Amino acid sequence: MGRAYTILVVAEGDAAIEAAAGLRALGFAVTMAGPDNAGSPAQFEAVVSFSPVRAGDIGDRIHLAVGDHTANGAGTRLQAGAHPIQIAARLRALIRLSVLEDAASLRAEDARAAGAAPTSAPTGTQSGGVLFVGAPCPGFLRLEHALRGANVETVAAFSTFTAFDYLHERPFDAVVLNTEPDPDLAHTVCSAMRRNTRLYHTPAVLLTRSDSYGGADEAFARGASDLVSARADDQDMRTRITALAAERRRRRRAKTLLEACRAPAFLDTHSDLFAPAFGERHLASLLARAHSRGQALALVGLTAQAPSDCGSDHAKAALNQFAAMLRHCVRAEDLAVRHDAGRFWLALPNTRAEDAQLVAARVAAIAECTAYEGRDPLHPFRLDVRSHVCEPMVGADVNSALALAFPPEQTARAATG
């Protein structure tokens, strides 16, 4: 489930109380307040409002407005009566996007200070378009007309086979799934998108016959981003879909900026991991940022060791393969560094130790099922990977943080490996 994000729910009335209870059940740490006594939201990661709030009171916090009350144009809006699962999914997506953008900005600053010149993709209004999936219907024509008003291209795929062909050929900013006449098919496509790493963050909007949709619980459990009625007016349909599409483009730009920070001078020669010099420079920035914002930062220290009888050349080749694989076990915003031949460390922004343990376990599981060619071709070997997870103390510097990630027994093991 992940750690409990801290959320301030601003409103009065049954709808807000029910939503707050639903968010608590889904793992959020929720505080409720009326619109006149919300206090400072600085201690919360996001604000969910069910009644008007002043933009100045929200500051730079993530703001999700439920209902028609986006005061001063602030916040991301969901329709009145939004399902708690939908609110939770949108909150998690917005928080993760904020962490991704902040990590990209910070890493780019460090890369520039180290002599590189990373840039993101153009920040204009370029759209990857919206893909409509399902049987042709009047709702498709309404969708196409509504999005044309925002200069967004709509591509139609009237079968799931065609849809996935399109999705693998080009990136779309959002996918609209027609629930008529077969809602189960729309739910299945939604689930398939959430199981695909390339499509995981692509918004999936279900187009329903009316404002009331009996399969809402299942749709959001399957990963739907929103429900839009085919009877919605052009402005509502356009606003809801283009808002999700804009977030997708923001995520794409942030990932492009992170990728642009991977200058050859910053990378380990034998893998795609960062070398210690840039890694430690950036870790210092991550520690300072986590301290100033009161956010979590977890470190994972990894020691990989090959059997002594596999042959030194084969051991080096295996460690290089492991290093090349390691980057793909973490998120784009995470920092993966090769400390030396057999030691590696990961810095995970906005992550608690209990969630970092899941990352360490995933790396260990991959190492356990990966065999490498040894001196004897008939006897492949596996690397023995040990991990240590920690959260540096507030005010910790790079040296003390890495000393915590590599305790003495792990350091001694690496020295004898």
HELIX and SHEET records of a PDB file:
HELIX    1   1 ASP A   14  ALA A   25  1                                  12    
HELIX    2   2 PRO A   41  GLN A   43  5                                   3    
HELIX    3   3 ALA A   55  ILE A   58  1                                   4    
HELIX    4   4 ALA A   71  GLY A   73  5                                   3    
HELIX    5   5 PRO A   84  ALA A  113  1                                  30    
HELIX    6   6 PRO A  138  ARG A  148  1                                  11    
HELIX    7   7 THR A  160  GLU A  169  1                                  10    
HELIX    8   8 PRO A  183  ARG A  194  1                                  12    
HELIX    9   9 ALA A  216  ALA A  221  1                                   6    
HELIX   10  10 ASP A  234  ALA A  260  1                                  27    
HELIX   11  11 PRO A  264  PHE A  266  5                                   3    
HELIX   12  12 PRO A  276  ARG A  293  1                                  18    
HELIX   13  13 SER A  312  LEU A  326  1                                  15    
HELIX   14  14 ARG A  327  CYS A  329  5                                   3    
HELIX   15  15 ALA A  353  GLU A  368  1                                  16    
HELIX   16  16 VAL A  398  ALA A  405  1                                   8    
HELIX   17  17 PRO A  408  ALA A  415  1                                   8    
SHEET    1   A 5 ALA A  29  ALA A  33  0                                        
SHEET    2   A 5 THR A   6  VAL A  10  1                                        
SHEET    3   A 5 ALA A  46  SER A  49  1                                        
SHEET    4   A 5 ILE A  62  VAL A  66  1                                        
SHEET    5   A 5 THR A  76  LEU A  78  1                                        
SHEET    1   B 5 THR A 154  ALA A 157  0                                        
SHEET    2   B 5 VAL A 130  VAL A 133  1                                        
SHEET    3   B 5 ALA A 174  ASN A 178  1                                        
SHEET    4   B 5 ALA A 204  THR A 208  1                                        
SHEET    5   B 5 ASP A 226  SER A 229  1                                        
SHEET    1   C 4 LEU A 335  ARG A 338  0                                        
SHEET    2   C 4 ARG A 343  PRO A 349 -1                                        
SHEET    3   C 4 LEU A 297  GLN A 305 -1                                        
SHEET    4   C 4 ASP A 384  CYS A 390 -1                                        
END                                                                             
